[in-house]
């Protein structure tokens, strides 16, 4: 399938094409790299590690919230127009974006506008019945019982309960939901988005809690709002990227695509984990086809962000029982599927972690040693690590030149993806084999066809390719030694992957 010339594409088509050809990287800022030696990751730290990200093959970064906030995670914001001092300054943020763009890396900012902090000036004024800000939030005197969040009694600045109406907070008592039925709130949020685009030059936003602006089970009003938001911001940046966090099944998620560039593919992440845990091909390739078919029916151009884990999920290696061979297989699967892969920081070195949340957000292990006694250490240490320590995970510096390391696997897979047009295309054809422990699919793009084979089991597999795929005979990539193809007979090592081209 030939790709039409880039110069003839619309802005919407160009940005989705660009995203299909990139691998993104989620950075939990606090845990990544500490430029000033206070133990907390910061914006300058990210800037200093752009060479590392570029070398890995990263083409975009998603930065978790950096606005002022009383929490360690920063998902309860007190000021939408500034940077939390723990992370740096607005100038530091601008410098990061500028440097990232010099490296050819897109920058996505985490925009948290479903709710604010209870310490935000808007909410403090709302509690006091301020005529302007009272309706910025959702208040009821006799609220109904709810199963998808809660109603809370407000407190004054001294912590005393304020009797009367209660406010709604889907996620938490300290995160009161904004009232999007109020046009002033909608305009405030649009102004926030425009401000960051104009002032910093970012490429777009990851939209936190995108399905919870209104009732998640009835997305029509959510979609209507995000369409209003996107249309307004495209007046500033026509090639804007917006990715929604819609933690739901694909038929519902698909409804957001006319309004957003894309939405995270949670359903695929669940299916991949299940298949890897059970060592059984639970129709993963067929699911991808179904999802993309549904997406195609909703939007002509879209981004499909695929991932294994993120800051809200257990790390993939831990969910796989610390089986590194399975974690390697997980990487080889999702990095050869259609969509835009998002790597969670540390995934590329095999970091571990299980909930509670702080333990899936532990410090990245750089393995850098101080050369001088008084030299600043850049390793973050804001919390003591329990899962990812130097004893349980080999630090990056020890993996860089180890050809068998997890880091080198990720780097080679990203390069494989970048160098083969079939792997950055939207096309996938499931290949049905008799053995349910083999996951197979064909990728095709720009005149190239590739057959991708994965052994989900702990035993070696030998089989003959069915007739429609007998022309695939030239192995171009393998993840485990002893995987091969000869005269139509495939040998796959346990948890091994093989990418085969037509000869």
Buried (B, 14 or more C-beta within 10 A) or exposed (E): EEEEEEEEBEEBBBBBBBBBBBBBBBBBBBBBBBBEEEBBBBBBBBBBBBEEBBEBBBBBBBBBBBBBBEBBBBBBBBBBEBBBEBBBBBEBBBBBBEBBBEBEBBBBBBBBBBBBBBBBEBBBBBBEEBEEBBBBBBBEEEBEEEEEBBBBEBEEEEEEEBEEBBBBBBBBBBBBBBBBEBEEBBEBBBEBBBEBBEEBBBBBBBBBBBBBBBEBEEBEEBBBBBBBBBEBBBEBBEBBBBBBBBBBEBEBBBBBBBBBBBBBBBBBBEBBBEBBBEBBBBBBBBBBBBBBEBBEEBBEBBBBBBBBBBBEBBBBBBBBEBBEBBBBBBBBBBBBBBBBBBBBBBBBBBBBBEEEEBBBBBBBBBBEEEEEEEEEEBBBEBBEBEBBBEEBBBBBBBBBEEEEBBBBBBBBBBEBBBEBBBBBBBBBBBBEBEBBBBBBBBBBBEEBBBBBBBBBBEEBBEBEBEEEBEBBBEBEBBBBEEBBBEEBEBBBBBBBBBBBBEE
